[in-house]
Amino acid sequence: MPPRARGSTSRGNTQPARGAPARGGGPARGGRGGTAIALGGAAGQPGLPVTHVAAVGIKRTAFGRAGKPLRILTNHFPVTEPSGTVRHYDEISPSNKILPVPFNRKIIKAMQDGHPEMFKPQGSYDGRKNLYTMHDLPFGNDDQGNPVLSRIFEVYLPDDAPRGKEQKPKRPFRVKLTRVALINLEPLVRFLEGKKTYDPDMQTGINALDIAIHMAPSLLYPTNGRSFFTSQETRNIGGGMELWRGYFQSIRPAIGRMLVNVDISTGMMFKPGRLFDLCIDHLGLKPGDYAALSPARGMPDSKRLQLRHFLMGVRVQVEVDTSGRPIGDARPISGLSLAGASQEMFEMRSEQGGQMISVAEYYRRYKNRTLQFPQVLCVRLGRALIPMELCYVPPGQVMKRQMPQDKANDVVQFATMKPPERLASIRRGLTILNYGQSQYIASFGLQVSEAPVQMTARQLAPPRMRYAPGSREPMITPKGGAWNMVDKKFWNPATIKYWAVVIFERPNRFREDNAASTVRGLIEAATACGMVVHDKNPLVDYANGQGNIHQQLLQIGIKIKQAKNELPNLIVCVMPDQSADLYSAIKHFGDITTGVATQCLKSSKCFRANQQYFANVCLKINGKLGGVDRVPDPQSVPALTDPANPAIVMGADTMHPAPGATGRPSYASLVASVDSHACRYIAQSRVQVSRQEMIADLKDMCKHSLDMYMKSPYRSAEERARKKAPARLIFYRDGVSESQLQQVLDNELTQIQEACKELGIDPKITLFVVGKRHHTRLFPEDPRDADRSGNCPAGTVVDNVITHPVESDFYLLSHGGLLGTSRPAHYNPVYDSNNFTADDIQALTFALCHNYARATRSVSIPAPVYYADIVCARAKHHYAPDAHLNYTETMTQSSDQAAATLRSFTDLFKPLHTQTSRTMYFL
């Protein structure tokens, strides 16, 4: 639906007139976003913010109305209205030691238990620096009669207390509490009602409430962020790891009230038990073969280093007596010995003679323990060397590292739950959370309902899709978020002129008849889709996946040049299943070096491939060669296809190195449409400072994209005749958190506007932030409304009840479910000078989820966002295979080493080949 001017309405939505200030931005951004929009009175529509309230993004002026009503349940649970004043205490340790969060919690719990007259009820603690109470802690008065706001406590943990006259206690932990703020919760309540502008104190109040609901389970269960895990449901996945089922919880502001979001989560844990068994399991050795952990018995140093990397930080308890039980606090492993306990020597203290002694001999002589496996490695706990056979791994240690690639399927299978099962598990989780029995929640005067929020969502109508006129069904309407390619021809089919099939498998594994079947299947599928295949007998050749990939592919191109007097425009590569390095080398050859389109196929897929498989491959090949599979019907998406207001659509994303990696850069990507249907895209990627979220070179990237759009031959003649420059710029930004919305407006929106200004154009800009990493789930209340997977149907949109009290965010479940419970995408429209209505924005976003060229189904996020994510991930192919860069995800380096490594990544980053840069090479 085209935007309306003020005075006309679209389904009840009132919008500012053309030329009025853009929605979003607010006066805080120097007037860039204009003034707040009136709703026709303070009441406006129930649930909408009043006139004077400002917003970071676009303030909600109306709710969407399009679509069929649909009753749903959500995994949000109402909380009673908070009230009173929160006391914020800052907790510091005078020794400035950084202790693990669980240990900090033990200290604070012991402090509060030891002073019941002062901490009644007990305060809520975040594990680091902040403690919140609803009453002043009675620290007494100073000489002038003023209340004291700070006090130092000396805290002994229960295990540290003296147990006899001769036994001295350990030194106490010193904790200093200082009251630093008073937070009145009344403004937060007014914010929930849409009657007050957000301010930072409200976030502190929300943080206090959030910590209160986490406090009780954090003392009982292992935690990771806002999730905690129980051993009720576990799965051993090998490699020294197991999975635990857990629960995520977070308190969030919503329209008129606070809600607790509860969801299922999965924790990867180190396998508990004897450290021996953990190591054997991780290395894939025979159970009980402990001698294999001995360098003297042939353990290679590479395995020792692998084990050291895996064990770093794992906390172990040590068996210090003959009872066979570990006692005392667990301590983290900081390294491994170079030799076994019988060979690893150390110097005794001077009072013990100062002689050199082996670890095994020390334990025999001074601990009365003869080691059963003296040749096995020792672990280092601080400065002490402890024989591995005496160490035990306590249960519930969360593995806070990147998930190993070979365990991804195990995690997915364990985490996948059908919607009814997930909702039932969430409800069971409430009994574990036991909100009603938590003294910390009660101290804030909160009550959490056990009934999930019920509400009315809407199911949007899908856009119609057009195929070529020669198709049996040239116009289709997706059903359940999917359709098929049967009897359909591509809207703009590409031509495969000269091509080759290169097989990186052994001939006895992938025989000539398999190759012939693959060629035949590709030709038949391409022809059925309307593509033109000139060469029905392409060159088929075998290559060595361990050899020089560039030279082998180059020689194949030369063979075709000599035979056909023209270079190929496509090389199809058949590869083994595990071939990441080979894939990277092939993509570098095509995308960076030569500009020849490449398509990789797994040999295992080709063995049993049917026509549907090859048709799906052709979806990618057609786009890579400049074709377009299908386009949306213009009447379905007028915001995209109005010739009087031509639109360019952009998607941007950033990708960061894994946790713990230093020196690795971050990558930024931008994709932009260059046709009249927002179906044909170009892409760019850049290197930038590690973990920097804002895109540093966005202005230059936008200028290039806009220039390519204005020069593009793929725009309609009518559109080009009316207006060369885009009238609308629709920008989807992925990968930023809700707390970074202001940064996007201040930094990235400014760069977009500067790019337009430098090109002398002035498109109306609409900027969205897309969120995928959230825990909101939607469940159909009536099973008859569910799709075949049990999920809400594709097109389910929610912009009420569980959304932001002031801003116009919404959740959209744009895809049909396949496995488990589908996750809707969360959209924050943060700037809009196009003055789109709520229904316009939601319909536009839903339509773009149908433009993903690699599939005949709608996807979970708009196609340009999906493409930007892929382009980021492919940035590592911009390096020559022989560049010898360190891609280890968890390497650690000094700051100087990290800076040098970053410079290497930046200097060696190669731009796309000119030919590739004009195509959708990333499909």
N, C-alpha and C positions, 0 to 999 in steps of 0.2 A: 504493500500500500504506500503510495507517495506521501511524503510529509504534508501535514496540513498547516495552514497559516492560522494565527490567532483569530478567533472568531468562528472558525469552523471546527468541527470535532470529528475525531475518528474513534468510534466505539467508546465515546465518553471521555477520551483523553484530551485535556486542554494543553496546548503547546504555545510557546512564544512565537511571535511573528517573524517572518523572514527578515534577516538583518538584526534581529535582537541578539543580546549576548548569548554565548553558548551555554548550554546546560553543563554543569560540572565545573569544578575549578574553584569557585568561591572567591571572595575577596582576599583570602589569605595568599593567593598566588598572584598578587599584584594586579587584581582586576581582570586577569586573562579569562576567567570563567564567567565574569559578569555577576549580576546580583541574583539573589534568590528568586525563585519563581512563585508567584502567588497561586493559591489553589482556589481562589474565589471565596476566601474566608478562612478563618482558623480551623473550622471543622472540616471543610473540604470533603473528604471521603473517609470513612472510618479506617484507622490504621495509618493514615498519611501524616507526615510531619507538618507542623504549622508554618506559617509564612516566614517568620523571622529566623527559623533554624537553618544554619548553613551546613554544608556537607563537604567531605573531602572530594568525592566524586560527584556524579549526577544525583541530585536530590529526587526522590520519588515523588512524582506528581499525580500518578494514577496507576492502578494495577491493570495488567493485561486482561482482556476479555475474550480473545479469540480462542476457538477450540472447544472440544467436547468436555463437559465436566467429568471428573474422575475422582472417586473417593479413595484416599490413600492413607496409610500409616507411615510414620517416619520414626527413626531411631532417636528422637528427641523427647525429653521428659521435662514437664513444667516444674519450675521452682517457685516457691512462694516469694513474694516481693521482699527484697532486702531492705533493711532500715538500720538506723543508728550510725555510729561513728567508728571507723576502724582505726586502731592504733598500729602504726607501722614501726617496727623496731629493726634496726640494722644490726646484724650480728657479725662480729669480727673476732678473729683469734689474734692476740698480741704477738704470737710467734709467727704469724703470717704463713702458716703451713697450709698447703692445699691438700686436703684430705678427700677421700672418695665420698660421694654423696651418701651412700648407706651408712658409712662410719660417722659422718656428721650428724645424721639423723639419730644414731644411737647416743651420741653425746648430748644433743639437745633434749632427747627423751629422758635421759638420766638426769639432766639438770632440772627439768620440769617435775619429774617424779620425786626428786629430792627436796623440792620446795613447794609442797601442795598448798600451803597457805597463800602463796604468791601466784602460782599458776593454776588457778581454779576459776573457770575451766582452762585447760591447757591451750596454748597458742598454736597456730598452724605455721609450719616451717617448710621452706622450699628446698632445703638440703644444701643451700649455699650461704646466702647473705641476709635473707629476709624472714622475719617472724611477725605474724599478725595476730592481734587479739582484739576483742570488743570491749576490753576494760583496761584501765591504766594499771600497769604493774606497780605494786606498792614498794617503791625503792626508798621510801622515807622522805624526809625534808632536810634541807640544808640549814645553816645557821640562821638565815633570814626567814625561815619558815616556808620557803618555796619548795615545791616537790622536786625531788631528784629524778632526772630523766635518764640516768646511765648507771650501770652497775657491772662489776666484774664478778663472775662466779667461778669457783674452782670445782671441777666436775671429775669424779672418779666413776669409771664404768664398773658395773657390778663384778666383773671378773677380776678387776684390779684391786679390789678391797683387800686389806691384810687379813690373812687367815691364821695367824699365830703370832706370838710375841716376837719371835726371831725373824719373821718374814716381813720385809719392808714393802710398803705399797709402791706402785709405780707413781711417777710424777703425775699430778692432776692435769687435766686439760683446762685451760683458762679461756672463758668465754665472756666477751664484753657485749652487753646489750645496751643500745642507745635508742631512745624514741626519736624518730626523725620526721614523722609526719602524722597528721590527723586527717583522715579521709571521710568526709560526710557522704553517706550513700544516697542522700536525697536527690542530688543532681543526677546520679545514675538512673534513678527511677524516672525522673522527668525526661531524660534522654530516651529511655525505653518507650515512653509515651509520645515521642516525637516533639516534645515541647522545649528541648534544650539542645544547643550545639555541643558536640563532643569536645571534651578537653582531656588532657593527660591524666588528671586525677581520677577520672572515671576508669581508665585502664588499670590504674593501681588498685582501685576497688574491685574490678573484675578479677585481677590477678589474685587478690586476697581470697575471694570466693572460690576461685579455681584451686588454690592451694588447700583450702579447707576440705574440698571434696576428695582431694588426693591424699590427705594426710594419713587417714587410718589404713588404707590398703598399702601405702608406701612403707609402713612399719612392719607389714606382715608378709609381703610378697616381693620378689624381684621386679624392678621397674626399668623402663627405658622411656624417657620423656614422659608423655602423658599416659603411657600404657603400663599395665602390670600383668604378670603372668602367673598361672598356677600349674601345678603338676597333675591336675585332674585329667587333661588330655595331652598326651605327648606322642612323638614319633621319632624313632631312631633313624637317622638318614645316613649314617656312616660318616667316615672322615673325622670321627671324634666329635660329632655334633648331633644334637637332637632338637626337635621343634616342640615348643610349648604353646598351647592355646592361651590367649590373654584377652584383656579388655581395655579398650581405649575410653577415656572419659575427658570431657572438656565442657566447661560452662561458657555459654555464649549469649550475648545480647540478641534479642529478637524483637519483633513488633509487640510492644506492650508488656513484655515479661522476659525473664531469664529462662534459658533452657539448658539442660544437661544433655550433651550429645554422647551417647554410649554406642560403641561398636566393637566388633570382634577384631583382634589383632593377633599377629603371630610373632613369637620371639624365637630366635636361633640361639641355642644354649650350648655351652661346652658340656660334653658328656661327663656326668659325675662319676665318682669312684676312684679307683687307684690311677694315679698318673701314668703308670706303666701301660694300663689298658687303653687310656686315652691316646697315648703316643702310637701304640700298635695299630689302633683303629684308624688314626689319621693317616699313617703311612701305608695303610692297606696291607699290613703284614699278617702272617698267620697268628691267630689268637694264642697267647701264651708264649710266643717266641721272643722272650725278652732279651735273649742274647743278641738278637738282631739290632738292638739299640746300643751296641758296643762298637766303638771305632776299632778296637783291637781285633774284633771278630769280622771286620770287613764292612762296617757301616760307612758308606761314602760321605764325604764332607758335604756334598750337595744335599743329602738327606738330612744331615745335622742342621744345615742352614734353613732348610724348609721347616724342620721341626721347631727351630728357634723362633722363626717368624710367626709360626702358629701359636706358640706358647707365650709369647711376650704379653705380659699383663694378666695372664690367667692367675687367679688367686688360689693358693693351695694351703692346706693345713699339713702339719708335720707330726708324725708319730714319734713322740718323745719318750715313751715308756714301753714296756713289754706287753701292755694290755691289748695291743693291736688296734687301738682306737686313736684317731687324730684328736687333739685337743688344742684349745687356744684359737686366736684370731687367724683367719686366712691372710696370707701375705702374697703380694704379686711377684711373679717370676720376671726377673730382669735379664736373664740370659742363660746359656748352657755352657758347661765346661767343654774343653777341647778334647779331653780324654775321659776314660772311665774312672770310677771312684778309686780303684786300686792304683791308677797311674797318675791321677791328678794330685799334684803336690802343693803344699802351702807351708808357710813359716809360722811356727807356734809363737805365742807371745813370749816376751823375754822372761817373765816370771815362771813360764812353763819350760824354760830351757832354750827357747829360740831355735830349735832344730827344725829341719824340713821333715814333713810327714805326709803321708797320703791321706786322703779323706777316709778311705776304708779303714786304714790303721787307726786313725783318730777315733772313729766310732767304736772300733773293737777295744781300744785301750782305755778310752775315757768315758764312753757311753755304755760299755758292756753290751754292744750290739755287733754281732758278726753278720755282715751283709751276705745275703743269699746270692746276689748278682753284683759282685764288686767291680766287674768290668763295664757295667752300664753307666751312661752319662749321669752327671749331677746337674741339678738346676741351681741357679744363683738367685737367692732371696736377699736383696740388698748386697752386702759384702760377704754373706755366708754362702758356702757351697753345701748343698743338701743332697744326699743320695736320692735318686729318683724313686727307688723302691719304698722310701719312707714317706712319700708325698701322696696326699689325697685331694681330689678336686671336689669341693662341696657343691651341692646341687644349686641350680638357679642362677648361674653366671651368664648374663646376657652377652652374646658375641656382637660387639658394636663395631663391626667392620663390614666392608662390602661383601654381599652374598657371593660365594663361589659360583661361577657360571654352571658347573656341573650339578649344582644342587637346586637350580632354579625350578626345575619341574617338580621336585619333591616339595618345595615350598608352595608352589601353586596348587598342587593336589591337596596338600594339607589345609591350605587357607580357603579353598573353594567350597562354598556352602550355598545351597539353593536358598532363595529368599525366605520361604517359610522356616527352614532350619536356622537360618541366620537370625531371624527375628526371635525365634524361640530361644536360641542360645543367648541373645542379648537380654531377654527377659530373665533367664536363669542367672545371668551375670549380676542382675540387680540384687539377688539374694546374697551373692558373694560380697558385693559392694556394701550392702546393708546400710544404706544411707540413714535409716531411721535410728540406728544404734550408735552412730558416730558422734562422739562428744564434740568434735571439731565443727561439724556441720551444725549441731544444735547450738553451739556457742554463738554462731552468727544468726541465729533465729531462722534458719532455713529449713524447709521441708521439701523433699523431692518426691514427686508423684511416681507411682509405679506403672501408670498407664501411659503408653506412648501417645504422642500428639496425633490426632486424627484431623484431616483437613480435606478440602476439595482442591485438587490440582486440575489442570486442563491438558487435553491431548490435542496438539496442533496437527493440522492437516499437512501432509508431506507435499513438497513441490513436485510437479509433474516433470518428467525427464524426456528429452527428445533424442532420438537416434536418427540415422539417415533416412530420407524418404523411401528408399528401397527396402526398408525393413518391413517384415510382416506386421509388426506393431511399433510404428515409429514414435508413438507417444505412450509413455507408461506412467502409472502412479504406483510408487512403492507400497508394498503391503508388509507390515511388521518390520519396516526398516530394511527390506531386501527386495531384490528382483533378480532376473537372470539374463544371460546373453542369447538365449535360444532364439534363432531366426531374427536376430538384430544385427545391424551393421553400424559401424562406428560413424559418428557424425562427420568427422573429418579423418578418413583413413590415411595412414602414411604408406610409403612405398619402401619395401625391402628390395634394394637393387642388387647389389652383390654382397654376399655374406659368407661366413665360415662358421663351422662348428668345431671347437677345439676341446678335446677330451683329456682331462687331467687325471684319468684313472688308468689302471693297467689294462691292456687289451684283453687279458683273460678274465677280467672282472666286468668290464663294460665292452662287450663284443661289438663287432661291426654290425650285426643285425640289430643290437640295441641302439646303435647310432643311427641306423637307417630308420628305425621306428620313431626315434626322436625327431629326425628331420621331417619325416612324413607327417607326424602329429602337428608339428609347428606350422607346416605349410597349409595343412587342411584347416587348422583353427584360424590362421591369419586370413585365408581366403574367405572362410565363412563370415568373418567379421568385416569383410569389405576391403581389407588391405591388399595391395598389389605386390606379389612376389615375382620379380623378374627371373631370378635364377632358381630354377627348380632342382638343380643339382649343385648345391653349395660345396665348397671345399670342406672335407672332413679330415681332420688330422689329430694325431695323438701327441701329447706334450708331457714334459716332466714337471710335475708340481714342485719338485725340489730344486729345479734348475733356475736359470735366468728367465723369468717370466717375460720381462720386457723384450728381450731379444727373440724369444720364441714367437711371441705374438707379432712382433715386427716382421719376422721372416714369413709368417703366414700372410700378412698384408702385402708383402712384396710378391709372393706367389700369385695372389689374386691380381695385383697390378700388372704382372707380366702376362697373365692369361687373358684378362678382360680389359686391359689398358685403363683401369680405373681402380681406385682404392675401395675397400669394402665400406659400407655404412653401418654394418652390424657384425659383431663377433659374439657368438653364443658359446659359453664355456660350461662344460659339464664337469662338476667338481665332487670330491669326496665330501662327506658330511662335516667332518672336522677340518676346516681349512681356512681359518681366519686370516692367516698371513697371505695365503694364496689369493683370497678375495681382495685383500687390501692392495696387493700388487696389480691385480687385473684392473681394479677401479682406478688406480693411479695411472696405468697405461692409457685407459680410455678417457677419463675425465680431465686429466692434467696434461698428459704428454701429447696425445694424438688427436683428441676430439672425436674418436670413433665410439659409437654407442656400444656398450657391452651388456650382455644379459647372462647372469650366472644361474645355473640350474644344479640342484643336488642330484647326483646319480641315483640315489635311492628313490627319489620322486619319479625319475624318468622310467625306471623299471616297470612301475605299475601305473603309469600315467594314463589318464583317459582324456577325452576331448575337453572336458570341463577344466582340467588342469592346464592344458595348453591354451585354452581361451583366456584363463586368468593371466598366463604369462604374456599373452598378446596385449592385454590391457597395459602392461608396463612398456612393452616394446613400442607400441603405437605412440605413447606419450614421449618416449625417449627420441623417437624419430620425427617428432614435430606434429603428430596427429592429436586429435581430441576424440575421446571415446563417446561422450554424450554431453549435452548442455541442458541447463534448466529451461523450462518454458518461460518466456519473458513475463507472461501474465502472473506466474507464480511468485516471481521475485522482482517486482518493479523497482525496488531500491537499487538493485544491481544492474538492471537491463534497460533503464529509461534512457533513450538516445539523447534526450535533452539534458540529462544530468549524468554523463558517463562517470563510472566509478572505478577506481583502482582499489584492490583489496590487498593488504599486506599482512603477513604473519611474522612474528619475531620471537626468538627464543635464545637462551643462553644455556650452556652445559658446563659443569664444573667437575674437577677431578674428584675422585673418591675420597671419603673421609680418611685423614691420616696421610694423604699424599702431599708432598711439598715439591715445588718446582714445576709441576705440571701446570700448563696454562688453562684458562677457560676459553671457550669458543662462543662466539655470537653469530647468529644467522638471521637473514632477512629474506623472505620470499615475497614476490609481488606479481599480481596478475598483469598480463599484457594483451588481453583480448576483451571483447565485449560481454563475455559470459562468465568471467572469473573462473575459467577452467584451464587456462594455459598460464604457467608461471615460470619466472626466472628466479635464480637463487644466488645468494652471496654468503660467504662465511669469513670471519675474521678472528685472529688471535687477540686475546686481551689478558690483562692482569689476572692472575689466579684468584678465583672466587669473587670477582667483581661482578655484581648482578646487573648494574646499569650498562647498557651497550655504549661503549666509548665512541665508536665510529658511525653511530646511527645516522648522523646528518649526511655524511658522504654516501652511505649505503642507500639512503632514501633518494638522494639526488640522482644516483645512477639508475635506480629503479624507475623513478618518474621520467627520466630521460628516455629509457628503453620503452616505457609505456607510450610516450608521445610519438616515438618513431616506429612503433610496432605496426606491421602490415596486417595483424590479425584482428584489428578493430573494424567494426562495420563501416561501410562507406557513409552511411547516414550519420553515424556518431562522429566520424572524422570531419565530415563536412560542417557539422554544427559547431563542434568545439574540439580543438586539438588537445587542450589540457584537460585533466580530469576535473569534474565539478565536485566529486565526492572522494574523500580518502578515508577508507574504512580500515582500521588498524587493530589487529588482535595481538596482544602481548602475552606470551606464555611464560611461566616460570618465576613469577614474583609473588611474594606473600602479601597478605592483606596489609601488613604493617608498612609495606613499601609503595603503596599507592601514591602517596604524596611525592615520593622520589620520582616515580614514573612521570607524573605531571610536571614536576619542576625540571627534570633532566631530559627525558626522552621526548615528551611532547614539544618542549622548546626546540630540540634538534629537528623534529619533523617540520615545525613551523619555519625554522631558519632555512631548511632545505628548500621548501616551497618559495620562500621569499627570494632566495638567491637565484632560483629559476624563473622568477617573475610570474608565478602562478599563485592562485589563492583558492584552493579547494576547501570545501567545508569538511571538517575532520570529525570523525567519530572514533573514539579510542576505547577499546575493551581490554580488561585484564582477565585472563582465563585461568581458572584454578582446577587442578586435578587431584592434588594431594590433600584431600579432606575426607571426613568420615561420615558425611551425610548420606543416608540411603533411603530409598523410597520403596514402599511395599504396597501392592494393591490390596485394598481392604476386602474386596470380593474376589475370590479366585477366578471367577468368570471374566473379570476384567484383565487378567494377566495374559502375557504372551506365552508361547510354548515353553519358555524356560522358567516361567513362574514370576518373571519380572513385570514391572509396569511397562506398557507398550512404548515403542519409539515415538517421540514427540511429546512425552510427558513434561510439562513445565510447571514450576512452582515459583511464584514471586510474592508470596504472602505468608503470614503466620510464622515461618521459621527463618525469614530473611531479615536483613538489616533494618533497624528501626527508622532510619532516615534515608539511606541510599537505595538506588534502584537496581540492586543485584537480583539475580534469579538463578535457579537451578534448572538445567535442561538435560533430560535423558533422551539423547538424540538417536541412539542405536538400539537395535533389537538384541535381546539377551542371547547368549550362547551357553556359557558355563557360569555357574555361581550367581552371585548377586551383582547386578550392574551398578556402576557408579555414575551418577550424573555429573556433568561438568558444572562448575560454578563460574558465573560471569559477573564481573563488575564493570558496567559502562561508566568510565570515569570522566569522559569529556565528550560533548556532542554539540557541534555547531550545525549539524544537519537537522536538528529539532525532530528527530524520529520519535514516534510514539512508542510506548512499551510494546505494543503488538508488533510494530514495524521491526524493532530491534530483535525481538524473539524469533519472528518469522525469518528475518535475514540470516540470523545465526543458524537456525535449523536448516535452512536451504543450503548453506555452505557446508554443512555436514554431509550433504549428498554429492558433493563435487570431488570426492577423493578418487583419483583416477585408478588406483590399484585394486579397487573392489567394486562389486555390484551390490553394495549395501551402504546404508548411512553409517558413519563412524561416530566415535564418542566426542570428538571436538571438530571444529571447522577445518576443512582441508588445508588452508594456508598455515594453520597452527601445526597440524600434523606434519606438513612438509618441512616447516622450520625445525621441528624436532629431529626429523631424519637428517636434514642438512647438517645440523650440529654434530650428530653422531658420526657423520661421514667425514668430518673435518680432519680426522687422523689419517685419511687417505691422501691428504694434500702433501704428504711427505714422501720422498723417494724411499723405496724399500731398503736401500743401502745407506740411509741417513744415520743409522745406528743411534737413534734416539731411545731413551729409556721410557718405555710405556708401563713400567710396573706401577700398578695402581696404589700400592701402599708403601712406596719407598719413602724413607725419611732422609733429610739432608740438612746441613747447616744453612743459615740464611744466605751466605755467599754462594754456596753450591746451588741453592734453589734459584737465586737470581741468574746465575750463569746458565742453568738448564732452561729457564724461561726465555732467555735471549736466544738460545739455540733453537727452541721451538718456533720462536717468532721469525728468526732470520731464515730458517729453512722451509717455512710455510710457502707452498706454491699456489699461485692463482689458477683458476680454471682455464682450460684451453678456450680460445675465443669461440670455437664452434660449440663446445659444451655449454658455455655460459648462456647460450640462447635457447637451450632445450631443458626439458624436465629430466635431467640426467639422474636425479635422485630417486626416481620411481623404482 
